[in-house]
Amino acid sequence: EVGYQEYKSSELLQNTLKKEGFTVTAGVADIPTAFVATFGSGKPVIGILGEFDALPGLSQSANPEKQSLNGVAGHACGHHLFGGGSTAAAVAVKDRMKKTGQKGTIKFYGTPAEEGGSGKVYMVREGLFKDVDVVLHWHPSSDNSANASSSLANKSGKFRFYGRSAHAAA
């Protein structure tokens, strides 16, 4: 399902999280497929991003050349793993919180239209991340690691900084 049309994917993830004891708020930021699933209360508030959109014109055939299957959407570079993997992570954190009595809140953000649709931008503008202490996200790779790295982006921004320059130790 392509961006902003991920109805089945969004519903599946929402239902899974509801069965696991999360409270789900659907249709956030005026996007029918966007949602926030919450478990626990208090601090820290940990956000986990889960994406679930496909790319138009990609097939999932075993052909080594680009091939469209009559407009069928597909996944590239592991994006089909985000929704399920992030849901599993949120459930695992919830289970650990329950087992240990850890206080805090886990928020799963069902974020549509990741590939070129900017679903998260509208969610940020709506203020859905204001109370979050940290937001975690990941990307499939040939390595299993947690580190800072660069990535490609399809959006740009201009920033102006005002004030006096200073050395960090001064």
C-alpha positions in Angstrom: 0.0 0.0 0.0 1.5 3.3 -1.1 1.8 6.4 1.1 -1.4 7.7 2.7 -3.2 4.6 1.5 -1.8 2.0 3.9 -5.2 1.1 5.4 -4.7 -2.6 5.8 -1.1 -2.2 7.1 -2.2 0.5 9.6 -5.1 -1.6 10.8 -3.0 -4.7 11.3 -0.4 -2.9 13.4 -3.1 -1.1 15.4 -5.0 -4.3 16.1 -1.7 -6.1 17.1 -0.8 -3.3 19.6 -4.4 -3.2 21.0 -4.2 -6.9 21.7 -0.9 -6.3 23.5 -2.5 -3.8 25.9 -1.7 -0.5 24.1 -4.2 2.3 23.9 -4.5 3.4 20.2 -5.4 6.8 18.9 -6.1 6.5 15.2 -6.2 9.1 12.5 -3.9 11.5 14.2 -2.7 14.7 12.4 -5.7 14.4 10.2 -4.1 11.4 8.4 -6.4 8.4 8.3 -3.5 5.8 8.4 -1.4 7.6 11.1 -1.8 6.5 14.7 -0.2 6.6 18.2 -0.3 3.5 20.4 0.6 4.1 24.1 1.5 1.9 27.0 2.4 2.9 30.6 2.5 6.3 32.2 5.0 8.9 33.4 8.6 9.5 32.5 10.6 8.6 30.6 8.5 8.7 27.4 10.1 6.6 24.7 8.9 6.8 21.2 9.4 4.1 18.5 8.7 4.9 14.8 6.9 2.3 12.7 6.5 2.9 9.0 4.5 0.8 6.6 4.2 2.3 3.1 5.3 0.7 -0.1 6.8 2.3 -3.2 4.8 2.6 -6.4 6.0 0.7 -9.5 8.2 -1.8 -7.7 7.7 -5.4 -8.0 8.9 -8.1 -5.6 10.0 -10.5 -8.4 13.3 -12.3 -8.4 14.3 -10.5 -11.6 17.6 -8.6 -11.4 16.2 -5.8 -13.5 13.6 -3.1 -12.6 10.2 -4.6 -13.5 6.8 -3.1 -12.8 3.9 -5.5 -12.3 1.0 -3.4 -13.6 1.3 -0.7 -11.0 1.8 -3.0 -8.1 3.6 -1.4 -5.2 6.6 -3.0 -3.4 9.4 -2.4 -0.9 13.0 -1.4 -1.3 16.0 -1.5 1.1 14.1 -3.4 3.8 11.3 -0.9 4.4 8.8 -3.8 4.6 10.4 -4.6 7.9 9.8 -1.3 9.7 6.2 -1.7 10.8 6.5 -5.3 12.0 10.0 -4.9 13.5 9.1 -1.7 15.3 5.8 -3.2 16.6 7.8 -6.2 18.0 10.2 -3.8 19.7 7.4 -1.8 21.3 5.8 -5.0 22.6 9.2 -6.2 23.9 9.7 -3.0 25.8 6.2 -3.2 27.2 6.8 -6.7 28.4 10.0 -5.7 30.0 8.3 -2.8 31.8 5.6 -5.1 33.1 8.1 -7.7 34.3 10.4 -5.3 36.1 7.8 -2.7 37.2 9.7 -0.1 35.3 7.8 3.2 35.2 7.5 5.2 32.0 5.6 5.4 28.8 6.2 3.7 25.5 4.7 5.4 22.4 4.5 3.6 19.0 4.1 6.1 16.2 2.4 4.6 13.1 4.0 6.9 10.5 2.6 6.7 7.0 4.1 7.9 3.8 7.7 7.6 4.8 9.0 7.4 1.2 8.4 10.9 -0.2 5.1 11.7 1.6 6.5 13.3 4.7 3.9 11.7 7.1 6.1 12.4 10.1 6.3 16.1 9.2 2.6 16.5 9.7 2.7 14.5 12.9 5.5 16.8 14.3 3.6 19.9 13.2 0.6 18.5 15.1 2.7 18.4 18.3 2.6 14.6 18.7 6.2 14.3 19.8 6.3 17.2 22.2 6.2 15.1 25.4 8.7 12.5 24.2 12.2 12.2 25.8 13.7 10.1 23.0 12.5 8.7 19.6 14.1 5.5 18.3 14.2 4.4 14.7 16.3 1.9 12.7 17.0 0.8 9.2 17.8 -2.7 7.9 21.4 -3.2 6.9 23.9 -5.9 6.2 25.4 -5.1 9.7 23.8 -5.4 13.1 24.9 -2.3 14.9 23.8 0.8 16.7 25.7 3.9 15.7 25.5 7.3 14.2 25.7 7.2 10.4 24.7 9.3 7.5 21.8 8.7 5.2 20.1 10.1 2.1 17.3 12.5 2.5 14.8 13.9 0.0 13.9 17.1 1.9 16.0 20.2 2.5 15.9 23.0 5.0 17.6 26.3 5.5 18.7 27.5 8.9 19.9 30.9 10.2 21.8 31.1 13.4 21.9 34.3 15.4 24.0 35.4 18.3 27.6 35.5 19.1 30.0 32.7 18.3 31.7 31.1 21.2 34.0 28.2 21.9 32.3 25.3 23.7 34.8 25.5 26.6 34.6 29.2 27.0 
